[in-house]
Each structure stands twice: as structure tokens, then as C-alpha cells.
């Protein structure tokens, strides 16, 4: 009988299979695996797995599916695993990690459940959750509301816009905006206020960045005869490489994409564990970028992408790359130069040329009003767990 592993348990959690979780725990008990063993996932890992693999594919538009709360099976799994959580002092001081996902989804039911657990039930007054409150307000304003009536819109929003949380009616304003836009009201914000999670300051800086594409070209090889290119966005931070193909797709359809990656094409190699969420409102795509897995202070920022201008800039950059590949020809790689990396970088190779032309075709379809084909689903990052 093979030994139960952490990977087995997290796989069952990600598929919302409560019965499989129970089966694996019974198997672990028969194998006399102690509670101190690393096979038992932590609460942050369980929460992340439940949300990262949800929603399951359905007929509803992506945005409608994304904001749905977790099903009953998720809570069944949480209760099954509850005896195995380790609420040490470190976890008590770093609640951000397992509260972050429910806040972004506006999942009040999950927040109510988490507040029954010891770290939050007995939270000391000196353990503020202001950063979480900031994340919840920012996300609701930028990723839920398609526009603001009487408030700055994406087109002319300043780099720093202050939302006065000292005003008595600021929460009522958000409720009114939600009703006007026909979306669910921000009940999760009201929940946080009732549980003393307000910021210490009465002013909240809502920052949204404008993208800026750059084309890099360099030479490599013993003689420097070969060229390579990469199209990057200088507004992305805390990463090693970017996949411009994912950037293009994130301008065309709502969904989750992996533009932040390593040159090898595997996001986890660059420490990226969360996809970029893209929601398109008219001619503006809003991207939420999670660039850090830091338990205490996740680095999250937002991009307002003017779709037409962004894709025209991208097409011009791709045209330069396509012309450069044609000039250099399909020279085979020198083994000493290392492998070709068509995901994050372009070189004079058939794979790179194929990708450039396919992306330019997608952009052409957008501007000509043709139907955009379904994108092939990119594999999610692989989590490799090594049992000690």
C-alpha cells in the first residue's frame, strides 16, 4: 500500500471530493502517520486549493461563475480536516493568507466560518486586519464595479485616488453603485467592519496602474550572431519573465491567465502561484495581479488596460519581432546556446514565428470584429510536494 502524501490530500481538496479526503485520512490512520507529519495540509493551503480550482467549467459567463460562493462540499472538507490544523503563534499573527481568497471573492459565508476558528475567534485587539480590509475595498471597486456614476472612471482616473472612508455614507455609496450595476452588494465589507477590521486611517489610496509595453532585443551565442526578443510590460513587478501571448488573451476574454512566468514557461519556477484575473468592461480590461505569496502582506496591484491601444502597441512590437525573425532566418540552435524558449522569449525559430503570427491573427480578428476562437487552456502551475 502506497503511503498517503500531502499531494494526494490537496488533489482531493482541489476537486472538492470530501469522500476521497475521508478515505485518505483513514488510510493515513492505518499507516500510523502522526499528526505532526507534513502530509496534513495547513488551513491556508486548503483554502487556496478550494478557490484556485473553482469554479468548475460551466455554461455561465466566466465573471458570473467566478463570484459564486463555494459549494457545501467545501465546508464538509474544511470540517473533516479541522482536527489537523496547526494554529501556532505564527499562524495567529499571519491570518492574511487564509482570509485573502474569501475576501477577493466576497464570500461572506466563508468569512463567517473562518471566524469560528480560534485564530480569529480569540484575536487580540492589537492584531489589526487593516491590510485585508484595504484589499477587500480595492478589489470591489476595481474588479466588480464596471463604472462609477459621478466618480472617476477608468479613462481619467488619477494615479492616486483617495476614497474618504471617514465619510459616513461611503459604504452606502458602494451599495448604491452595486445596485445600479446589478451586482451583489459588498456584504463582506460590512462583515469586516462589524468585526473591527477597519483601517487605522480614514483615507484609502486606491492605486491603479496604466500598462506600458517595451520591446527588448539582444544578441547571444559565441559570436553574437543570433538575436532574441522579448515583449514586456514595465508595470508588472516582482517576476522573472512575461508571456505576451497571455497578455493578448487577457485583453480578449474574461478569465484567469498566466502572463507572469519564467523564461522556461513554468510560472511556479518564478514563484508565481496565482493567475492574473482579467475582467473586461467595454474597451477597458482590468487585471488583478497577485505578485507575492507572503503570508503577512500579499503584494497585489491592479492594471487598467485600454484594450484597443494596448493591442495596437502589441501588434507593432510583434511586427518588429516577425521582421527580425525573417531577417535572421531559421538558423538551428547551437547546442551550447541552450534550448529555445518560445513562451517568454522569441528567437529565429519556427516555433517563435508561429507564435508571433498566431497572436497577430488574434489581434486582427479583434479589430475586424470577427469571433475570437476559444483559447486552449494553459496548464495550471504544478505543485510538487516532497514529504520529509
N, C-alpha and C positions, 0 to 999 in steps of 0.2 A: 504494500500500500504506500503510495507516494505521500510525502509529508505535506501538510497544508502550508501554503505560503501566503504572504501578505498580498501578493499579486492576485491569487485566487479569490481572496475576500473582496479586494477592491473591484475586481471584474464583476463579481456578483452584485456588489453595490451599484456599480455604474449601470447595470441592466435592470435595476430596481427589482431584483429577484430575491425576495425575503426568504422564500423556502430554501433556496440554494445557500444563503447565508447561514440559516439554521443548520443545514446539513454539514457545512464546512466546520461550524463551531462544534458540532457533535463529534465530527471526525478528529478535530484538534484535541478534544477532551479524551477520546480513546487513545490518542497518541501521547497523552500526558504532557502536552505543551503548556508550560506555566504562563500565568497572566503577564509576567514580566517580559515574555518573549516579543520580539519585534514583528511577529506575524499579525498582531492585532492592530488595525489602523487607528490613528488618532481621530478625534472629532473633526478637526479641520480637513483631514483627508477624506473623511466620509462625506462631509458637506460639499466639498469641491467635486467629488465624483458624482454625487446626486444631481448637481446642477450642470456640470460640464457635459453630461451625456443626455441632457433633457433640454428641449422637448424631443421626443421621438418623431420621425418623419410623419407628416400628416397632410391633409388637403388644404388646411387653412394657410393663409399667408404667413411668412416667417415671423413678422412682427407680432401677429396675434398669438402665435404659438409660444413665442419667447416669453411673453409676460404672464403666461399662465402659472399658477402655483403648482408645487409638486403634488403628485397623487398620494393617496393614502398609503400605498406600498412604501413610500419613502419614510414615513413616520413609523411604520412597522419595523423597518430595518433599523432606524435610529433607536427604537426601544430594545430590539434584540441585542444591539451592540452596546447599549448603555452601561452594562456592568464592566465593560472592558476599557472605558475611557479613563485616562490618567489626568486628573485635574491637579497637576503640580503647580507650584508657585509661578513658574514661568508662564504657563497657560493662563493663569488667573490675571497676569499682568498684560497679556497679549491677546485679548479677546477679538481684536480686529479681524483675525484671519478667518474664524468660523462665523463671524457676523457679516462679513463683507458681501458674500454672494446673495444671501437673503435680502440685504438692503438694496442691491442693484436690481433685483427682480421685484422689489416692492412686495415681498412675500410676508404679510403680517402674520399669517398662521405659523410660519416657521419661526418668526421672532418670538411669538407667544410661547412656542415650545422651548426655544433656547433659554428663555427667561425662567424656566422651571429648573434649569441645571444650576449646580452650586456656584460656578464662577460668576454668574450674573445674579442669581438669587441672593447671594451674600456679598455682592460687590460693595467695596468700601467707597465712601464718598470721594476719596482722593484718587479714585480710578476713573477719570472722565472718559467719555466716549465722543468727544467733540469732533475728532477726525472722521469718525464714522458718520456722524450727523452731517458733516460737510460733504462727504462722498454721496450720501443719500440725496441731499438737496441738489448738488451739481448734476447728478445723473438724471434726476427727474426733470430738471429744467432743460437740459441739453438733449437727452435721448428720448424723452417721452412727449414733450410738447412740440408739435410741428411748427407753431409760430406763436408770437406774442402780440396780443392786441393792446396797443398803447405802450408797449415796451420795446426795447431794441430787438430787431430781427437779425438773422444771420448776415444779411447783406451789409449792414452798417454797424454791427456790434463792435464796441471798442475792445482793445486788448484786455483791459481790466474793467469789468462792470461790477459795481457794488450793489448787492441786494441787501437792503436795510432790514435786517432781522429784528431791529429794535421797534419797527412799526407794528402796531397792534394787529393790523389786518393782513400781514404778509402771508400767513397760512391760508386765510380766506381767499386771498388773491389767487393762490395756486389752485385751490379747489375750484374757483370760478373759471380759471383757464382750462382746467381738466374737463369741466362740464362742457365748456364751449367747444373743445376739441374732441369731445365724445370719447374720452379715455377714462380709465379707472382713477378715482381720486387718490391723492397721496396719503392714504391712511397710515402707511408705515412711518411717515414723518410725524404724524400726530402721536403714534405709539412711542417714538423716541422721545418726544417732548414730555410725555406723561411719565417716562422713566428717567428723567433728569439727564438726558444725553445732549443737551443744548451746548453750543459753543460758548466759551467764556466771553467772547466778543459779540457785539451787536451787529457787526458788519461782516459780510461774507464776500470774498473776492471770487467771482465766477470768471475763470480764465478759459478762453477758447482760442486755439492757435490756427493760423492760416498756413496751409502747406506750401512748400517751396521745393520744386524738383531741381536736381542737379545731375549732370552727366559727368562721370569720371572716366578718363581714358589713361591707360598705362601700358608700358611695354614690359615683356618678360622673356625668359629664355636666355641661354648663354650669350647670344649675340644681340638680344633685344630686338629681334626682327618681328616678333609676334606681338599683336595688340589684344587687349581685353577692354571691356567696357562694363560699367555698372550705372544704373539709374537709381538714384537715392532721393529720399526726402529729408531735408535737413531738419525738419520739425520732429522727426522721430528721434527719441533719445533712449539711452540705456540698451543698446543692442549691438550685434556684431555685423549683421547684413540685412538686406532687404530684397524681397521678391517683388519686382514691379508688376509681374503678372497678377499677383494677388491684389495689388493696389488698383489695377484696372477693373478687376471683377468687383471689388468693393465699391466702385463707383456706379455699377450697373444693376446690382441686385442687393436687397436686404439679405443679411446673413452674417456668418462668422468666418473670418479669413485669417490667414497666417502670413501677412507681409513681413513681419519681423522674423528673421531666421538666421541661420548660419550660412556661410558660403557653400557648405555641403548640402544644404537644402533641408536639414532637420532642425526645426525650431528648438527642440529640447537641448540641442548641442550648444545653443546660445543662451540657455537658461530661460527660454520663453515657454511658459506653461499655459497661458491664457490666449485665446484668439482675440483678434480685434473685432468688435461688434460694429457693424455698419447698418445704419438705417437711413433711407433716402427720403427726403421731404422735398418734393418738387425737383428743383435743379441744385439742391444742396444735399450732400451726403454728410452725415455726422458719424464720426468714428470715435469709439471709446477705446483707448489704448491702455492696457494694463502691462506696465513695463517692469514690475518688480514683484517678487513673491515674499517680500519682507513681511513677517507676521505683524510687526508693530506699526508699520506705516507703508502700506502698499502705494507704489507710485502709479497714479492714474491721471491721465490727461485726455483732452478732447480735441479733435480736429474738425473744423467746418470746411468741407471740401466743395468748392464751386465746380460741379461736375463738368460742365462744358469747357471751361477754361483749363481745368486740370487735365482732361483727356486730350485737348489740343496741344498742350505743352508736352504731354507724354508722347503723343504721336510724332511731334517734331524731334524729340530725343531718340525715339525708336527709328525714325528715318535716318538719322545720323549713324546709328549703330548698323542698320541694314546696309547703308552705303559703304561703311567701313569693312564689314564682313565681305561684301562683294569685291572690294579692292584687294583685300588680303588673300582671298581665295580659301579653299578648304584644305589648307596645309595640315597634314596629320601631326598630332602632338608628338613632341619629343618625350620619351618616357621620363626623362629627367625633369621635365617641366611639371609633372604631376597631372592628375586627371582633369578633365573638363568639368566645369560647374555651371551648367546651363540654367540653374534655378536662380541664383543670386547674381551671377555674372555672365557676360556674353563674350564669346571668343569666335574666331574664324572657323566655325564648325557647322555641320548640317543641323545639329540639334539647336544651336543658338539661332540660326537663321529661321528654322521652323517656328520657334517660339516667337521671335520678333514679328514674323508675318501673321501668325495667328492672333497676336494681340492687336496688331494694326487692323485686322479684319473685324475684330470685335468693336473697336472704336469706330470704324467706318459704318458698321451696322447701326450703332447708336445714333450717329449724326444723320444717317439716311432714313431713320425711323423704322428700320427693319426689326423683326423679332430677334431678341437675343437668345441664343440656344442655352439649354440647361448646362451648367458647369459641372464638370466631372469633380466629384467630391474628393478633396485632398485629404489624405490620411491624417488623422489626429496624431499629435506627438505620442511617442511610445514611452510609457513609464516602465523603467527597468528596476525591479526591486531585488536586492540581494540580501537574503536572510543571513543574519550573523550566526 
